[in-house]
Amino acid sequence: MKDYYNVEDVREITRASKNLSYKIIRKLRMKFQDEYPDSITIRGKIPAWYFEKIMMNKEVKKDEWSR
């Protein structure tokens, strides 16, 4: 399992265009930064657990992402 999703991963998961996938990542990064202000983000990527939590309504097990 990946730690971060990039635009190609988002495209594959959502079947959206490349442009829309970038917009999705950008919006999710902004939301992520609001929720976790002390976190460092990477441009063009979103933590996989956060993407799945928001976009897929998946509950994330704490053990899976706490490294």
C-alpha positions in Angstrom: 0.0 0.0 0.0 1.3 3.5 -0.9 1.8 6.2 1.7 1.0 9.0 -0.8 -1.1 9.2 -3.9 0.0 11.3 -6.8 -2.1 12.6 -9.8 -1.8 9.3 -11.7 -3.1 7.3 -8.7 -6.0 9.7 -8.2 -6.8 9.5 -12.0 -6.8 5.7 -11.8 -9.0 5.6 -8.7 -11.5 8.3 -9.7 -11.4 7.8 -13.5 -11.2 11.6 -13.7 -9.1 13.7 -16.1 -5.6 14.7 -15.2 -6.7 18.3 -14.7 -9.5 17.3 -12.4 -7.2 15.0 -10.5 -4.8 17.9 -9.8 -7.8 20.0 -8.6 -8.8 17.1 -6.3 -5.3 16.8 -4.8 -5.1 20.6 -4.4 -8.4 20.8 -2.5 -7.6 17.8 -0.3 -4.2 19.3 0.5 -5.8 22.6 1.6 -8.3 20.7 3.7 -5.6 18.5 5.2 -3.5 21.6 6.1 -6.5 23.1 7.8 -7.1 19.9 9.9 -3.4 19.2 10.5 -1.6 22.6 10.5 1.7 21.3 11.9 2.0 18.7 9.1 4.3 19.1 6.2 2.7 18.5 2.8 4.2 17.5 -0.5 3.0 19.4 -3.6 1.1 17.1 -6.1 0.6 14.4 -3.5 -1.9 13.6 -0.8 -1.5 11.0 2.1 -3.3 7.9 0.9 -5.1 7.4 4.2 -6.5 11.0 4.0 -7.6 10.5 0.4 -9.4 7.3 1.3 -10.9 8.8 4.4 -12.4 11.8 2.6 -13.1 10.5 -0.9 -14.0 6.9 -0.1 -15.4 7.2 3.4 -13.1 4.5 4.6 -12.2 4.3 8.3 -8.5 4.1 8.7 -7.0 1.6 11.3 -4.5 3.5 13.5 -1.9 0.6 13.2 -1.9 0.8 9.4 -0.7 4.5 9.2 1.2 5.2 12.4 4.8 4.6 11.5 
